[in-house]
Amino acid sequence: MEDAGPQPQPIGGTVTGLGTNAGLVLTLNGANDLAINGDGGFTFPTAANLLPGASYTVAIKAQPSGKTCDVSA
């Protein structure tokens, strides 16, 4: 059986204190946007998976209405 090599790893996290339908949009490496509609876990779509050890940046593309969010590791 052949070794498939390193497998892509999902990128995600947890949102807290947002509420519902607030309009938060996160972006992965400036190209993969993900709308967040409430508190809880999230994962960027499979196409955004990165190989182990690859660098990446998660940023806020759109702030929710009436709130200011930040990203932390």
N, CA, C, O and CB atoms as a CASP TS submission, in Angstrom:
PFRMAT TS
TARGET T0000
AUTHOR 0000-0000-0000
METHOD Language model
MODEL 1
PARENT N/A
ATOM      1  N   MET     1       0.842  -1.171   0.000  1.00  0.00           N
ATOM      2  CA  MET     1       0.000   0.000   0.000  1.00  0.00           C
ATOM      3  C   MET     1       0.891   1.240   0.000  1.00  0.00           C
ATOM      4  O   MET     1       1.842   1.317   0.777  1.00  0.00           O
ATOM      5  CB  MET     1      -0.960  -0.005   1.216  1.00  0.00           C
ATOM      6  N   GLU     2       0.592   2.206  -0.863  1.00  0.00           N
ATOM      7  CA  GLU     2       1.362   3.442  -0.949  1.00  0.00           C
ATOM      8  C   GLU     2       1.038   4.382   0.196  1.00  0.00           C
ATOM      9  O   GLU     2      -0.100   4.457   0.660  1.00  0.00           O
ATOM     10  CB  GLU     2       1.103   4.133  -2.272  1.00  0.00           C
ATOM     11  N   ASP     3       2.072   5.105   0.648  1.00  0.00           N
ATOM     12  CA  ASP     3       1.871   6.145   1.659  1.00  0.00           C
ATOM     13  C   ASP     3       1.317   7.371   0.947  1.00  0.00           C
ATOM     14  O   ASP     3       1.917   7.864  -0.007  1.00  0.00           O
ATOM     15  CB  ASP     3       3.210   6.482   2.428  1.00  0.00           C
ATOM     16  N   ALA     4       0.175   7.859   1.409  1.00  0.00           N
ATOM     17  CA  ALA     4      -0.475   9.009   0.776  1.00  0.00           C
ATOM     18  C   ALA     4       0.196  10.322   1.150  1.00  0.00           C
ATOM     19  O   ALA     4      -0.141  11.363   0.586  1.00  0.00           O
ATOM     20  CB  ALA     4      -1.943   9.058   1.162  1.00  0.00           C
ATOM     21  N   GLY     5       1.139  10.298   2.091  1.00  0.00           N
ATOM     22  CA  GLY     5       1.806  11.525   2.510  1.00  0.00           C
ATOM     23  C   GLY     5       0.950  12.316   3.473  1.00  0.00           C
ATOM     24  O   GLY     5      -0.091  11.843   3.929  1.00  0.00           O
ATOM     25  N   PRO     6       1.393  13.528   3.781  1.00  0.00           N
ATOM     26  CA  PRO     6       0.634  14.351   4.738  1.00  0.00           C
ATOM     27  C   PRO     6      -0.775  14.637   4.234  1.00  0.00           C
ATOM     28  O   PRO     6      -0.980  14.925   3.055  1.00  0.00           O
ATOM     29  CB  PRO     6       1.366  15.673   5.004  1.00  0.00           C
ATOM     30  N   GLN     7      -1.719  14.555   5.123  1.00  0.00           N
ATOM     31  CA  GLN     7      -3.113  14.816   4.772  1.00  0.00           C
ATOM     32  C   GLN     7      -3.506  16.228   5.213  1.00  0.00           C
ATOM     33  O   GLN     7      -3.053  16.694   6.259  1.00  0.00           O
ATOM     34  CB  GLN     7      -4.049  13.762   5.421  1.00  0.00           C
ATOM     35  N   PRO     8      -4.346  16.915   4.428  1.00  0.00           N
ATOM     36  CA  PRO     8      -4.800  18.252   4.810  1.00  0.00           C
ATOM     37  C   PRO     8      -5.493  18.239   6.165  1.00  0.00           C
ATOM     38  O   PRO     8      -6.178  17.280   6.520  1.00  0.00           O
ATOM     39  CB  PRO     8      -5.743  18.815   3.751  1.00  0.00           C
ATOM     40  N   GLN     9      -5.303  19.313   6.911  1.00  0.00           N
ATOM     41  CA  GLN     9      -5.903  19.459   8.224  1.00  0.00           C
ATOM     42  C   GLN     9      -6.965  20.558   8.181  1.00  0.00           C
ATOM     43  O   GLN     9      -6.739  21.606   7.575  1.00  0.00           O
ATOM     44  CB  GLN     9      -4.825  19.775   9.287  1.00  0.00           C
ATOM     45  N   PRO    10      -8.108  20.336   8.810  1.00  0.00           N
ATOM     46  CA  PRO    10      -9.142  21.373   8.821  1.00  0.00           C
ATOM     47  C   PRO    10      -8.710  22.569   9.673  1.00  0.00           C
ATOM     48  O   PRO    10      -7.962  22.428  10.641  1.00  0.00           O
ATOM     49  CB  PRO    10     -10.471  20.799   9.347  1.00  0.00           C
ATOM     50  N   ILE    11      -9.197  23.731   9.289  1.00  0.00           N
ATOM     51  CA  ILE    11      -8.940  24.961  10.038  1.00  0.00           C
ATOM     52  C   ILE    11     -10.283  25.447  10.569  1.00  0.00           C
ATOM     53  O   ILE    11     -11.242  25.583   9.808  1.00  0.00           O
ATOM     54  CB  ILE    11      -8.237  26.061   9.142  1.00  0.00           C
ATOM     55  N   GLY    12     -10.353  25.706  11.858  1.00  0.00           N
ATOM     56  CA  GLY    12     -11.602  26.151  12.468  1.00  0.00           C
ATOM     57  C   GLY    12     -11.370  26.682  13.860  1.00  0.00           C
ATOM     58  O   GLY    12     -10.231  26.905  14.268  1.00  0.00           O
ATOM     59  N   GLY    13     -12.446  26.883  14.584  1.00  0.00           N
ATOM     60  CA  GLY    13     -12.359  27.402  15.929  1.00  0.00           C
ATOM     61  C   GLY    13     -13.729  27.518  16.561  1.00  0.00           C
ATOM     62  O   GLY    13     -14.672  26.832  16.167  1.00  0.00           O
ATOM     63  N   THR    14     -13.826  28.393  17.545  1.00  0.00           N
ATOM     64  CA  THR    14     -15.074  28.591  18.274  1.00  0.00           C
ATOM     65  C   THR    14     -15.358  30.079  18.398  1.00  0.00           C
ATOM     66  O   THR    14     -14.463  30.867  18.700  1.00  0.00           O
ATOM     67  CB  THR    14     -15.011  27.930  19.671  1.00  0.00           C
ATOM     68  N   VAL    15     -16.596  30.454  18.165  1.00  0.00           N
ATOM     69  CA  VAL    15     -17.050  31.837  18.325  1.00  0.00           C
ATOM     70  C   VAL    15     -17.888  31.918  19.591  1.00  0.00           C
ATOM     71  O   VAL    15     -18.768  31.086  19.813  1.00  0.00           O
ATOM     72  CB  VAL    15     -17.868  32.323  17.077  1.00  0.00           C
ATOM     73  N   THR    16     -17.613  32.926  20.425  1.00  0.00           N
ATOM     74  CA  THR    16     -18.395  33.146  21.641  1.00  0.00           C
ATOM     75  C   THR    16     -18.805  34.607  21.743  1.00  0.00           C
ATOM     76  O   THR    16     -18.094  35.494  21.272  1.00  0.00           O
ATOM     77  CB  THR    16     -17.596  32.725  22.890  1.00  0.00           C
ATOM     78  N   GLY    17     -19.943  34.848  22.354  1.00  0.00           N
ATOM     79  CA  GLY    17     -20.412  36.203  22.604  1.00  0.00           C
ATOM     80  C   GLY    17     -21.002  36.917  21.410  1.00  0.00           C
ATOM     81  O   GLY    17     -21.209  38.130  21.457  1.00  0.00           O
ATOM     82  N   LEU    18     -21.276  36.200  20.352  1.00  0.00           N
ATOM     83  CA  LEU    18     -21.767  36.835  19.122  1.00  0.00           C
ATOM     84  C   LEU    18     -23.275  37.010  19.121  1.00  0.00           C
ATOM     85  O   LEU    18     -23.777  38.042  18.675  1.00  0.00           O
ATOM     86  CB  LEU    18     -21.357  36.021  17.916  1.00  0.00           C
ATOM     87  N   GLY    19     -23.994  36.031  19.605  1.00  0.00           N
ATOM     88  CA  GLY    19     -25.452  36.060  19.462  1.00  0.00           C
ATOM     89  C   GLY    19     -25.828  35.382  18.162  1.00  0.00           C
ATOM     90  O   GLY    19     -25.105  34.504  17.692  1.00  0.00           O
ATOM     91  N   THR    20     -26.952  35.776  17.569  1.00  0.00           N
ATOM     92  CA  THR    20     -27.405  35.130  16.332  1.00  0.00           C
ATOM     93  C   THR    20     -27.546  36.133  15.197  1.00  0.00           C
ATOM     94  O   THR    20     -27.839  37.309  15.417  1.00  0.00           O
ATOM     95  CB  THR    20     -28.737  34.418  16.560  1.00  0.00           C
ATOM     96  N   ASN    21     -27.331  35.645  13.978  1.00  0.00           N
ATOM     97  CA  ASN    21     -27.507  36.431  12.753  1.00  0.00           C
ATOM     98  C   ASN    21     -26.848  37.802  12.823  1.00  0.00           C
ATOM     99  O   ASN    21     -27.447  38.808  12.445  1.00  0.00           O
ATOM    100  CB  ASN    21     -28.976  36.600  12.462  1.00  0.00           C
ATOM    101  N   ALA    22     -25.620  37.834  13.304  1.00  0.00           N
ATOM    102  CA  ALA    22     -24.959  39.115  13.538  1.00  0.00           C
ATOM    103  C   ALA    22     -24.176  39.654  12.353  1.00  0.00           C
ATOM    104  O   ALA    22     -23.856  40.842  12.327  1.00  0.00           O
ATOM    105  CB  ALA    22     -24.048  38.987  14.689  1.00  0.00           C
ATOM    106  N   GLY    23     -23.859  38.824  11.377  1.00  0.00           N
ATOM    107  CA  GLY    23     -23.161  39.313  10.188  1.00  0.00           C
ATOM    108  C   GLY    23     -21.644  39.211  10.227  1.00  0.00           C
ATOM    109  O   GLY    23     -20.968  39.882   9.446  1.00  0.00           O
ATOM    110  N   LEU    24     -21.099  38.401  11.101  1.00  0.00           N
ATOM    111  CA  LEU    24     -19.649  38.206  11.153  1.00  0.00           C
ATOM    112  C   LEU    24     -19.201  37.374   9.956  1.00  0.00           C
ATOM    113  O   LEU    24     -19.811  36.353   9.640  1.00  0.00           O
ATOM    114  CB  LEU    24     -19.230  37.520  12.482  1.00  0.00           C
ATOM    115  N   VAL    25     -18.133  37.816   9.291  1.00  0.00           N
ATOM    116  CA  VAL    25     -17.543  37.054   8.193  1.00  0.00           C
ATOM    117  C   VAL    25     -16.048  36.926   8.467  1.00  0.00           C
ATOM    118  O   VAL    25     -15.345  37.921   8.638  1.00  0.00           O
ATOM    119  CB  VAL    25     -17.813  37.741   6.801  1.00  0.00           C
ATOM    120  N   LEU    26     -15.579  35.682   8.504  1.00  0.00           N
ATOM    121  CA  LEU    26     -14.156  35.406   8.672  1.00  0.00           C
ATOM    122  C   LEU    26     -13.558  35.059   7.325  1.00  0.00           C
ATOM    123  O   LEU    26     -14.266  34.605   6.426  1.00  0.00           O
ATOM    124  CB  LEU    26     -13.921  34.261   9.686  1.00  0.00           C
ATOM    125  N   THR    27     -12.250  35.273   7.178  1.00  0.00           N
ATOM    126  CA  THR    27     -11.572  34.914   5.945  1.00  0.00           C
ATOM    127  C   THR    27     -10.286  34.156   6.277  1.00  0.00           C
ATOM    128  O   THR    27      -9.577  34.499   7.223  1.00  0.00           O
ATOM    129  CB  THR    27     -11.267  36.174   5.095  1.00  0.00           C
ATOM    130  N   LEU    28     -10.004  33.139   5.499  1.00  0.00           N
ATOM    131  CA  LEU    28      -8.793  32.337   5.653  1.00  0.00           C
ATOM    132  C   LEU    28      -7.852  32.690   4.519  1.00  0.00           C
ATOM    133  O   LEU    28      -8.177  32.495   3.348  1.00  0.00           O
ATOM    134  CB  LEU    28      -9.112  30.806   5.663  1.00  0.00           C
ATOM    135  N   ASN    29      -6.690  33.208   4.866  1.00  0.00           N
ATOM    136  CA  ASN    29      -5.680  33.624   3.889  1.00  0.00           C
ATOM    137  C   ASN    29      -6.216  34.612   2.863  1.00  0.00           C
ATOM    138  O   ASN    29      -5.738  34.663   1.730  1.00  0.00           O
ATOM    139  CB  ASN    29      -5.130  32.417   3.177  1.00  0.00           C
ATOM    140  N   GLY    30      -7.207  35.392   3.264  1.00  0.00           N
ATOM    141  CA  GLY    30      -7.747  36.441   2.406  1.00  0.00           C
ATOM    142  C   GLY    30      -8.536  35.965   1.211  1.00  0.00           C
ATOM    143  O   GLY    30      -8.901  36.767   0.351  1.00  0.00           O
ATOM    144  N   ALA    31      -8.812  34.657   1.140  1.00  0.00           N
ATOM    145  CA  ALA    31      -9.470  34.152  -0.063  1.00  0.00           C
ATOM    146  C   ALA    31     -10.670  33.254   0.206  1.00  0.00           C
ATOM    147  O   ALA    31     -11.518  33.089  -0.671  1.00  0.00           O
ATOM    148  CB  ALA    31      -8.486  33.405  -0.882  1.00  0.00           C
ATOM    149  N   ASN    32     -10.761  32.676   1.386  1.00  0.00           N
ATOM    150  CA  ASN    32     -11.838  31.749   1.697  1.00  0.00           C
ATOM    151  C   ASN    32     -12.715  32.353   2.783  1.00  0.00           C
ATOM    152  O   ASN    32     -12.365  32.310   3.962  1.00  0.00           O
ATOM    153  CB  ASN    32     -11.279  30.372   2.139  1.00  0.00           C
ATOM    154  N   ASP    33     -13.850  32.914   2.393  1.00  0.00           N
ATOM    155  CA  ASP    33     -14.753  33.581   3.335  1.00  0.00           C
ATOM    156  C   ASP    33     -15.724  32.590   3.956  1.00  0.00           C
ATOM    157  O   ASP    33     -16.146  31.620   3.327  1.00  0.00           O
ATOM    158  CB  ASP    33     -15.527  34.700   2.636  1.00  0.00           C
ATOM    159  N   LEU    34     -16.068  32.866   5.225  1.00  0.00           N
ATOM    160  CA  LEU    34     -17.009  32.019   5.941  1.00  0.00           C
ATOM    161  C   LEU    34     -17.904  32.904   6.802  1.00  0.00           C
ATOM    162  O   LEU    34     -17.432  33.573   7.721  1.00  0.00           O
ATOM    163  CB  LEU    34     -16.266  30.960   6.810  1.00  0.00           C
ATOM    164  N   ALA    35     -19.207  32.902   6.494  1.00  0.00           N
ATOM    165  CA  ALA    35     -20.181  33.657   7.299  1.00  0.00           C
ATOM    166  C   ALA    35     -20.448  32.886   8.589  1.00  0.00           C
ATOM    167  O   ALA    35     -20.676  31.677   8.567  1.00  0.00           O
ATOM    168  CB  ALA    35     -21.519  33.895   6.503  1.00  0.00           C
ATOM    169  N   ILE    36     -20.418  33.594   9.702  1.00  0.00           N
ATOM    170  CA  ILE    36     -20.678  33.010  11.015  1.00  0.00           C
ATOM    171  C   ILE    36     -21.990  33.599  11.523  1.00  0.00           C
ATOM    172  O   ILE    36     -22.119  34.815  11.666  1.00  0.00           O
ATOM    173  CB  ILE    36     -19.493  33.286  12.022  1.00  0.00           C
ATOM    174  N   ASN    37     -22.955  32.736  11.792  1.00  0.00           N
ATOM    175  CA  ASN    37     -24.288  33.211  12.158  1.00  0.00           C
ATOM    176  C   ASN    37     -24.622  33.081  13.627  1.00  0.00           C
ATOM    177  O   ASN    37     -25.757  33.345  14.023  1.00  0.00           O
ATOM    178  CB  ASN    37     -25.299  32.481  11.378  1.00  0.00           C
ATOM    179  N   GLY    38     -23.668  32.681  14.445  1.00  0.00           N
ATOM    180  CA  GLY    38     -23.937  32.574  15.870  1.00  0.00           C
ATOM    181  C   GLY    38     -22.794  31.916  16.605  1.00  0.00           C
ATOM    182  O   GLY    38     -21.802  31.507  16.001  1.00  0.00           O
ATOM    183  N   ASP    39     -22.940  31.818  17.913  1.00  0.00           N
ATOM    184  CA  ASP    39     -21.925  31.193  18.750  1.00  0.00           C
ATOM    185  C   ASP    39     -21.779  29.709  18.417  1.00  0.00           C
ATOM    186  O   ASP    39     -22.730  29.058  17.987  1.00  0.00           O
ATOM    187  CB  ASP    39     -22.272  31.371  20.229  1.00  0.00           C
ATOM    188  N   GLY    40     -20.577  29.194  18.623  1.00  0.00           N
ATOM    189  CA  GLY    40     -20.333  27.771  18.428  1.00  0.00           C
ATOM    190  C   GLY    40     -19.122  27.511  17.568  1.00  0.00           C
ATOM    191  O   GLY    40     -18.398  28.430  17.186  1.00  0.00           O
ATOM    192  N   GLY    41     -18.915  26.257  17.272  1.00  0.00           N
ATOM    193  CA  GLY    41     -17.766  25.848  16.478  1.00  0.00           C
ATOM    194  C   GLY    41     -17.975  26.111  14.998  1.00  0.00           C
ATOM    195  O   GLY    41     -19.102  26.152  14.505  1.00  0.00           O
ATOM    196  N   PHE    42     -16.860  26.289  14.303  1.00  0.00           N
ATOM    197  CA  PHE    42     -16.902  26.449  12.848  1.00  0.00           C
ATOM    198  C   PHE    42     -15.666  25.797  12.247  1.00  0.00           C
ATOM    199  O   PHE    42     -14.646  25.636  12.917  1.00  0.00           O
ATOM    200  CB  PHE    42     -16.986  27.955  12.446  1.00  0.00           C
ATOM    201  N   THR    43     -15.770  25.426  10.985  1.00  0.00           N
ATOM    202  CA  THR    43     -14.646  24.899  10.214  1.00  0.00           C
ATOM    203  C   THR    43     -14.742  25.479   8.817  1.00  0.00           C
ATOM    204  O   THR    43     -15.815  25.487   8.214  1.00  0.00           O
ATOM    205  CB  THR    43     -14.645  23.328  10.181  1.00  0.00           C
ATOM    206  N   PHE    44     -13.627  25.961   8.303  1.00  0.00           N
ATOM    207  CA  PHE    44     -13.625  26.432   6.929  1.00  0.00           C
ATOM    208  C   PHE    44     -13.867  25.236   6.006  1.00  0.00           C
ATOM    209  O   PHE    44     -13.501  24.112   6.349  1.00  0.00           O
ATOM    210  CB  PHE    44     -12.282  27.152   6.582  1.00  0.00           C
ATOM    211  N   PRO    45     -14.478  25.464   4.844  1.00  0.00           N
ATOM    212  CA  PRO    45     -14.787  24.364   3.922  1.00  0.00           C
ATOM    213  C   PRO    45     -13.545  23.533   3.581  1.00  0.00           C
ATOM    214  O   PRO    45     -12.417  24.014   3.697  1.00  0.00           O
ATOM    215  CB  PRO    45     -15.406  24.918   2.637  1.00  0.00           C
ATOM    216  N   THR    46     -13.760  22.304   3.167  1.00  0.00           N
ATOM    217  CA  THR    46     -12.680  21.369   2.866  1.00  0.00           C
ATOM    218  C   THR    46     -11.658  21.958   1.903  1.00  0.00           C
ATOM    219  O   THR    46     -10.466  21.687   2.045  1.00  0.00           O
ATOM    220  CB  THR    46     -13.247  20.093   2.287  1.00  0.00           C
ATOM    221  N   ALA    47     -12.082  22.742   0.945  1.00  0.00           N
ATOM    222  CA  ALA    47     -11.154  23.323  -0.024  1.00  0.00           C
ATOM    223  C   ALA    47     -10.131  24.223   0.656  1.00  0.00           C
ATOM    224  O   ALA    47      -9.080  24.506   0.082  1.00  0.00           O
ATOM    225  CB  ALA    47     -11.918  24.111  -1.082  1.00  0.00           C
ATOM    226  N   ALA    48     -10.423  24.674   1.865  1.00  0.00           N
ATOM    227  CA  ALA    48      -9.512  25.572   2.570  1.00  0.00           C
ATOM    228  C   ALA    48      -8.547  24.812   3.483  1.00  0.00           C
ATOM    229  O   ALA    48      -7.724  25.439   4.151  1.00  0.00           O
ATOM    230  CB  ALA    48     -10.306  26.581   3.384  1.00  0.00           C
ATOM    231  N   ASN    49      -8.626  23.477   3.529  1.00  0.00           N
ATOM    232  CA  ASN    49      -7.731  22.702   4.386  1.00  0.00           C
ATOM    233  C   ASN    49      -6.282  22.909   3.955  1.00  0.00           C
ATOM    234  O   ASN    49      -5.989  23.078   2.772  1.00  0.00           O
ATOM    235  CB  ASN    49      -8.098  21.200   4.343  1.00  0.00           C
ATOM    236  N   LEU    50      -5.395  22.893   4.923  1.00  0.00           N
ATOM    237  CA  LEU    50      -3.977  23.103   4.663  1.00  0.00           C
ATOM    238  C   LEU    50      -3.173  21.903   5.126  1.00  0.00           C
ATOM    239  O   LEU    50      -3.593  21.180   6.029  1.00  0.00           O
ATOM    240  CB  LEU    50      -3.481  24.377   5.355  1.00  0.00           C
ATOM    241  N   LEU    51      -2.028  21.692   4.515  1.00  0.00           N
ATOM    242  CA  LEU    51      -1.164  20.599   4.934  1.00  0.00           C
ATOM    243  C   LEU    51      -0.561  20.917   6.298  1.00  0.00           C
ATOM    244  O   LEU    51      -0.367  22.086   6.631  1.00  0.00           O
ATOM    245  CB  LEU    51      -0.053  20.346   3.891  1.00  0.00           C
ATOM    246  N   PRO    52      -0.266  19.892   7.085  1.00  0.00           N
ATOM    247  CA  PRO    52       0.331  20.112   8.400  1.00  0.00           C
ATOM    248  C   PRO    52       1.592  20.978   8.291  1.00  0.00           C
ATOM    249  O   PRO    52       2.434  20.756   7.422  1.00  0.00           O
ATOM    250  CB  PRO    52       0.667  18.764   9.065  1.00  0.00           C
ATOM    251  N   GLY    53       1.708  21.957   9.176  1.00  0.00           N
ATOM    252  CA  GLY    53       2.865  22.838   9.192  1.00  0.00           C
ATOM    253  C   GLY    53       2.745  24.057   8.298  1.00  0.00           C
ATOM    254  O   GLY    53       3.579  24.959   8.375  1.00  0.00           O
ATOM    255  N   ALA    54       1.723  24.105   7.447  1.00  0.00           N
ATOM    256  CA  ALA    54       1.551  25.265   6.559  1.00  0.00           C
ATOM    257  C   ALA    54       1.100  26.472   7.379  1.00  0.00           C
ATOM    258  O   ALA    54       0.337  26.335   8.336  1.00  0.00           O
ATOM    259  CB  ALA    54       0.520  24.955   5.428  1.00  0.00           C
ATOM    260  N   SER    55       1.574  27.644   6.996  1.00  0.00           N
ATOM    261  CA  SER    55       1.136  28.852   7.698  1.00  0.00           C
ATOM    262  C   SER    55      -0.187  29.337   7.112  1.00  0.00           C
ATOM    263  O   SER    55      -0.487  29.102   5.942  1.00  0.00           O
ATOM    264  CB  SER    55       2.214  29.968   7.604  1.00  0.00           C
ATOM    265  N   TYR    56      -0.967  30.012   7.942  1.00  0.00           N
ATOM    266  CA  TYR    56      -2.247  30.551   7.494  1.00  0.00           C
ATOM    267  C   TYR    56      -2.635  31.731   8.376  1.00  0.00           C
ATOM    268  O   TYR    56      -2.103  31.911   9.472  1.00  0.00           O
ATOM    269  CB  TYR    56      -3.349  29.459   7.520  1.00  0.00           C
ATOM    270  N   THR    57      -3.568  32.525   7.877  1.00  0.00           N
ATOM    271  CA  THR    57      -4.077  33.673   8.612  1.00  0.00           C
ATOM    272  C   THR    57      -5.596  33.652   8.584  1.00  0.00           C
ATOM    273  O   THR    57      -6.205  33.547   7.520  1.00  0.00           O
ATOM    274  CB  THR    57      -3.535  34.996   8.022  1.00  0.00           C
ATOM    275  N   VAL    58      -6.200  33.751   9.757  1.00  0.00           N
ATOM    276  CA  VAL    58      -7.644  33.927   9.873  1.00  0.00           C
ATOM    277  C   VAL    58      -7.869  35.367  10.299  1.00  0.00           C
ATOM    278  O   VAL    58      -7.279  35.832  11.274  1.00  0.00           O
ATOM    279  CB  VAL    58      -8.288  32.905  10.898  1.00  0.00           C
ATOM    280  N   ALA    59      -8.714  36.065   9.573  1.00  0.00           N
ATOM    281  CA  ALA    59      -8.994  37.471   9.872  1.00  0.00           C
ATOM    282  C   ALA    59     -10.485  37.735   9.775  1.00  0.00           C
ATOM    283  O   ALA    59     -11.246  36.915   9.259  1.00  0.00           O
ATOM    284  CB  ALA    59      -8.222  38.403   8.914  1.00  0.00           C
ATOM    285  N   ILE    60     -10.884  38.873  10.273  1.00  0.00           N
ATOM    286  CA  ILE    60     -12.289  39.297  10.187  1.00  0.00           C
ATOM    287  C   ILE    60     -12.453  40.131   8.926  1.00  0.00           C
ATOM    288  O   ILE    60     -11.799  41.160   8.754  1.00  0.00           O
ATOM    289  CB  ILE    60     -12.729  40.113  11.463  1.00  0.00           C
ATOM    290  N   LYS    61     -13.331  39.672   8.051  1.00  0.00           N
ATOM    291  CA  LYS    61     -13.620  40.402   6.812  1.00  0.00           C
ATOM    292  C   LYS    61     -14.753  41.402   7.040  1.00  0.00           C
ATOM    293  O   LYS    61     -14.728  42.505   6.493  1.00  0.00           O
ATOM    294  CB  LYS    61     -13.991  39.421   5.672  1.00  0.00           C
ATOM    295  N   ALA    62     -15.747  41.018   7.849  1.00  0.00           N
ATOM    296  CA  ALA    62     -16.874  41.911   8.152  1.00  0.00           C
ATOM    297  C   ALA    62     -17.229  41.768   9.627  1.00  0.00           C
ATOM    298  O   ALA    62     -17.443  40.663  10.125  1.00  0.00           O
ATOM    299  CB  ALA    62     -18.115  41.589   7.248  1.00  0.00           C
ATOM    300  N   GLN    63     -17.287  42.901  10.314  1.00  0.00           N
ATOM    301  CA  GLN    63     -17.677  42.918  11.722  1.00  0.00           C
ATOM    302  C   GLN    63     -19.195  42.785  11.822  1.00  0.00           C
ATOM    303  O   GLN    63     -19.922  43.246  10.942  1.00  0.00           O
ATOM    304  CB  GLN    63     -17.188  44.222  12.423  1.00  0.00           C
ATOM    305  N   PRO    64     -19.668  42.157  12.892  1.00  0.00           N
ATOM    306  CA  PRO    64     -21.116  42.073  13.096  1.00  0.00           C
ATOM    307  C   PRO    64     -21.674  43.438  13.477  1.00  0.00           C
ATOM    308  O   PRO    64     -20.966  44.280  14.029  1.00  0.00           O
ATOM    309  CB  PRO    64     -21.458  41.030  14.185  1.00  0.00           C
ATOM    310  N   SER    65     -22.922  43.639  13.182  1.00  0.00           N
ATOM    311  CA  SER    65     -23.597  44.900  13.476  1.00  0.00           C
ATOM    312  C   SER    65     -23.576  45.188  14.982  1.00  0.00           C
ATOM    313  O   SER    65     -24.038  44.374  15.781  1.00  0.00           O
ATOM    314  CB  SER    65     -25.050  44.865  12.958  1.00  0.00           C
ATOM    315  N   GLY    66     -23.037  46.349  15.361  1.00  0.00           N
ATOM    316  CA  GLY    66     -23.048  46.779  16.748  1.00  0.00           C
ATOM    317  C   GLY    66     -22.047  46.101  17.655  1.00  0.00           C
ATOM    318  O   GLY    66     -22.098  46.295  18.870  1.00  0.00           O
ATOM    319  N   LYS    67     -21.129  45.305  17.105  1.00  0.00           N
ATOM    320  CA  LYS    67     -20.131  44.608  17.912  1.00  0.00           C
ATOM    321  C   LYS    67     -18.767  44.729  17.259  1.00  0.00           C
ATOM    322  O   LYS    67     -18.652  44.975  16.058  1.00  0.00           O
ATOM    323  CB  LYS    67     -20.511  43.125  18.100  1.00  0.00           C
ATOM    324  N   THR    68     -17.734  44.551  18.076  1.00  0.00           N
ATOM    325  CA  THR    68     -16.373  44.518  17.565  1.00  0.00           C
ATOM    326  C   THR    68     -15.762  43.188  17.997  1.00  0.00           C
ATOM    327  O   THR    68     -15.691  42.881  19.187  1.00  0.00           O
ATOM    328  CB  THR    68     -15.527  45.743  18.084  1.00  0.00           C
ATOM    329  N   CYS    69     -15.326  42.415  17.023  1.00  0.00           N
ATOM    330  CA  CYS    69     -14.745  41.099  17.295  1.00  0.00           C
ATOM    331  C   CYS    69     -13.250  41.118  17.040  1.00  0.00           C
ATOM    332  O   CYS    69     -12.734  41.999  16.351  1.00  0.00           O
ATOM    333  CB  CYS    69     -15.417  40.018  16.435  1.00  0.00           C
ATOM    334  N   ASP    70     -12.556  40.130  17.607  1.00  0.00           N
ATOM    335  CA  ASP    70     -11.150  39.928  17.290  1.00  0.00           C
ATOM    336  C   ASP    70     -10.883  38.440  17.174  1.00  0.00           C
ATOM    337  O   ASP    70     -11.682  37.614  17.615  1.00  0.00           O
ATOM    338  CB  ASP    70     -10.235  40.572  18.359  1.00  0.00           C
ATOM    339  N   VAL    71      -9.739  38.110  16.570  1.00  0.00           N
ATOM    340  CA  VAL    71      -9.328  36.733  16.384  1.00  0.00           C
ATOM    341  C   VAL    71      -8.147  36.481  17.297  1.00  0.00           C
ATOM    342  O   VAL    71      -7.204  37.271  17.345  1.00  0.00           O
ATOM    343  CB  VAL    71      -8.972  36.435  14.898  1.00  0.00           C
ATOM    344  N   SER    72      -8.204  35.373  18.025  1.00  0.00           N
ATOM    345  CA  SER    72      -7.065  35.005  18.878  1.00  0.00           C
ATOM    346  C   SER    72      -6.753  33.530  18.701  1.00  0.00           C
ATOM    347  O   SER    72      -7.616  32.731  18.336  1.00  0.00           O
ATOM    348  CB  SER    72      -7.358  35.322  20.370  1.00  0.00           C
ATOM    349  N   ALA    73      -5.518  33.193  18.964  1.00  0.00           N
ATOM    350  CA  ALA    73      -5.094  31.794  18.818  1.00  0.00           C
ATOM    351  C   ALA    73      -5.187  31.082  20.136  1.00  0.00           C
ATOM    352  O   ALA    73      -4.873  29.894  20.219  1.00  0.00           O
ATOM    353  CB  ALA    73      -3.669  31.703  18.274  1.00  0.00           C
TER
END
